[in-house]
Amino acid sequence: MDITWPLSDGRVSIRPFGDGDAAAFLEYWQLPECQEYTSHTVATLEEARAFLSERTARTDVVMGALTIDGQVVGDIGGRRYRPETLGPDPHGWDFYLGYTVRPDRWGQGIASSAVALLTPALHHDGGIRRVVAKAFSRNQASIRVLLKNGFELEGTERAAVLGRDGTWLDDCTLAHLDPRFAVSH
Ligand SMILES: CC(C)(COP(=O)(O)OP(=O)(O)OC[C@H]1O[C@@H](n2cnc3c(N)ncnc32)[C@H](O)[C@@H]1OP(=O)(O)O)[C@@H](O)C(=O)NCCC(=O)NCCS
């Protein structure tokens, strides 16, 4: 996608993952705190390498490394897809957003900064109309990150997904619409 890297606010930067990042990625992605709400997991360096190289090779995927002082502290990215249409060519794209921060850096505003950096870049450079994030209602930190960044809660599917601990999770949809596409009711 046509995003000019890196994005930076002077503290947090986002750049594409590279070949040498697999170990740093595995270090936090394999932790139970990071796997609690994701369907895809990695457990070995081989799996981390394969996961990152599959993602970074795709033109419809953003796989950004969050860095502070050159160290990888998390990731942000997702996949673009065509909006639904009743017939006409919708031209633009929508995007599923996701992110993870290493647990020893939680609560330092890193995810908030990352979403603040990437969302406008997706709209303006990536041609994305709707940036959509799914978050389980139990994941209030993630919901807070999105609401702080102007995402709106559009709906909650009740007991929609079976969690790793065997409980049914409410699944929230939040979205940030490019103001150029806003429709008044
Ligand atoms: C969700 C996650 C990315 C947040 O990262 P982070 O860098 O710690 O987030 P930030 O520090 O930018 O902001 C967290 C916000 O949530 C708030 N928060 C944290 N825990 C909370 C809780 N249990 N209930 C309500 N709010 C909470 C913080 O106070 C902060 O809000 P504030 O800035 O208004 O005070 C991180 O916890 C994570 O990686 N989790 C595992 C992966 C994941 O869940 N990804 C998202 C999938 S949708």
The ligand as an SDF file (V2000), in Angstrom:
LIG
                    3D

 48 50  0  0  0  0  0  0  0  0999 V2000
   -4.6200   -3.2070   23.8340 C   0  0  0  0  0  0  0  0  0  0  0  0
   -3.1550   -2.8050   23.8560 C   0  0  0  0  0  0  0  0  0  0  0  0
   -2.6470   -2.7230   22.4440 C   0  0  0  0  0  0  0  0  0  0  0  0
   -3.0450   -1.4190   24.5070 C   0  0  0  0  0  0  0  0  0  0  0  0
   -1.7090   -0.9620   24.3530 O   0  0  0  0  0  0  0  0  0  0  0  0
   -1.1160    0.2200   25.2830 P   0  0  0  0  0  0  0  0  0  0  0  0
    0.0950    0.7390   24.5830 O   0  0  0  0  0  0  0  0  0  0  0  0
   -0.9650   -0.2600   26.6600 O   0  0  0  0  0  0  0  0  0  0  0  0
   -2.2900    1.2960   25.2010 O   0  0  0  0  0  0  0  0  0  0  0  0
   -2.2160    2.8350   25.6370 P   0  0  0  0  0  0  0  0  0  0  0  0
   -1.2300    2.9670   26.7630 O   0  0  0  0  0  0  0  0  0  0  0  0
   -2.0020    3.6760   24.4320 O   0  0  0  0  0  0  0  0  0  0  0  0
   -3.6950    3.1330   26.1150 O   0  0  0  0  0  0  0  0  0  0  0  0
   -4.4000    2.2410   26.9370 C   0  0  0  0  0  0  0  0  0  0  0  0
   -5.6370    2.9720   27.4420 C   0  0  0  0  0  0  0  0  0  0  0  0
   -6.5120    2.0140   27.9920 O   0  0  0  0  0  0  0  0  0  0  0  0
   -6.7220    2.3190   29.3590 C   0  0  0  0  0  0  0  0  0  0  0  0
   -6.8800    1.0270   30.0330 N   0  0  0  0  0  0  0  0  0  0  0  0
   -5.9330    0.1060   30.2760 C   0  0  0  0  0  0  0  0  0  0  0  0
   -6.5060   -0.9520   30.9010 N   0  0  0  0  0  0  0  0  0  0  0  0
   -7.8190   -0.6750   31.0190 C   0  0  0  0  0  0  0  0  0  0  0  0
   -8.9320   -1.3450   31.5690 C   0  0  0  0  0  0  0  0  0  0  0  0
   -8.8030   -2.5570   32.1060 N   0  0  0  0  0  0  0  0  0  0  0  0
  -10.1530   -0.7560   31.4990 N   0  0  0  0  0  0  0  0  0  0  0  0
  -10.2970    0.4730   30.9400 C   0  0  0  0  0  0  0  0  0  0  0  0
   -9.2770    1.1660   30.3950 N   0  0  0  0  0  0  0  0  0  0  0  0
   -8.0610    0.5920   30.4460 C   0  0  0  0  0  0  0  0  0  0  0  0
   -5.5160    3.1160   29.7910 C   0  0  0  0  0  0  0  0  0  0  0  0
   -5.7860    3.9000   30.9290 O   0  0  0  0  0  0  0  0  0  0  0  0
   -5.3120    3.9690   28.5380 C   0  0  0  0  0  0  0  0  0  0  0  0
   -6.2600    5.0130   28.4300 O   0  0  0  0  0  0  0  0  0  0  0  0
   -5.8780    6.5400   28.8390 P   0  0  0  0  0  0  0  0  0  0  0  0
   -4.7060    6.9220   27.9830 O   0  0  0  0  0  0  0  0  0  0  0  0
   -7.0910    7.3090   28.5520 O   0  0  0  0  0  0  0  0  0  0  0  0
   -5.5030    6.4980   30.2960 O   0  0  0  0  0  0  0  0  0  0  0  0
   -2.2980   -3.7980   24.6790 C   0  0  0  0  0  0  0  0  0  0  0  0
   -2.9170   -4.0070   25.9260 O   0  0  0  0  0  0  0  0  0  0  0  0
   -2.0960   -5.1440   23.9940 C   0  0  0  0  0  0  0  0  0  0  0  0
   -1.1620   -5.2960   23.1990 O   0  0  0  0  0  0  0  0  0  0  0  0
   -2.9760   -6.1330   24.2800 N   0  0  0  0  0  0  0  0  0  0  0  0
   -2.8600   -7.4760   23.6540 C   0  0  0  0  0  0  0  0  0  0  0  0
   -3.2030   -7.4430   22.1760 C   0  0  0  0  0  0  0  0  0  0  0  0
   -4.5450   -6.7840   21.9320 C   0  0  0  0  0  0  0  0  0  0  0  0
   -5.4770   -6.9380   22.7010 O   0  0  0  0  0  0  0  0  0  0  0  0
   -4.6210   -6.0470   20.8080 N   0  0  0  0  0  0  0  0  0  0  0  0
   -5.8330   -5.3730   20.4060 C   0  0  0  0  0  0  0  0  0  0  0  0
   -6.7460   -6.3240   19.7120 C   0  0  0  0  0  0  0  0  0  0  0  0
   -8.2730   -5.5020   19.3040 S   0  0  0  0  0  0  0  0  0  0  0  0
  1  2  1  0
  2  3  1  0
  2  4  1  0
  2 36  1  0
  4  5  1  0
  5  6  1  0
  6  7  2  0
  6  8  1  0
  6  9  1  0
  9 10  1  0
 10 11  2  0
 10 12  1  0
 10 13  1  0
 13 14  1  0
 14 15  1  0
 15 16  1  0
 15 30  1  0
 16 17  1  0
 17 18  1  0
 17 28  1  0
 18 19  1  0
 18 27  1  0
 19 20  2  0
 20 21  1  0
 21 22  1  0
 21 27  2  0
 22 23  1  0
 22 24  2  0
 24 25  1  0
 25 26  2  0
 26 27  1  0
 28 29  1  0
 28 30  1  0
 30 31  1  0
 31 32  1  0
 32 33  2  0
 32 34  1  0
 32 35  1  0
 36 37  1  0
 36 38  1  0
 38 39  2  0
 38 40  1  0
 40 41  1  0
 41 42  1  0
 42 43  1  0
 43 44  2  0
 43 45  1  0
 45 46  1  0
 46 47  1  0
 47 48  1  0
M  END
$$$$
